[in-house]
Amino acid sequence: MFFARQKNAQGFSALEIIMVIVIAGVLGAVFMPRLSTAPISLATAVSTIQSDLRFAQELAMSRNPTPGTPIGITFSAGTRTYTVTDPAGAVTIVRNLPSDVILTVGGRRSISRQRILF
């Protein structure tokens, strides 16, 4: 009687636990690759471009360069890079964007020759 099986035993059998683990593993294998870091890469790229635009603007305002020697940012089409240039040669910054970030011109505004001058 001591080892007799009880009819109202509570708990899960080993088979049930193994099946739940297998199903969870299959679902994880299917849905995990769909999670990507693209939003994080995009947010980082936007923040970097914004800070470089602000840096170039502040540099131009602090130096008050003579006409014809503006500080600029040049976006290279198709290469995922842009350059902050200073005609005085004191500052040159070349930035490479992540491979999943693509610069495109959209909306009603465009940049002449892919360059912004301050």
Secondary structure as UniProt FT lines:
FT   TURN            2..3
FT   TURN            7..8
FT   HELIX           14..31
FT   HELIX           32..34
FT   HELIX           38..63
FT   TURN            67..68
FT   STRAND          72..76
FT   TURN            77..80
FT   STRAND          81..85
FT   TURN            87..88
FT   STRAND          92..96
FT   TURN            99..100
FT   TURN            107..108
FT   HELIX           112..114
FT   STRAND          115..117
//
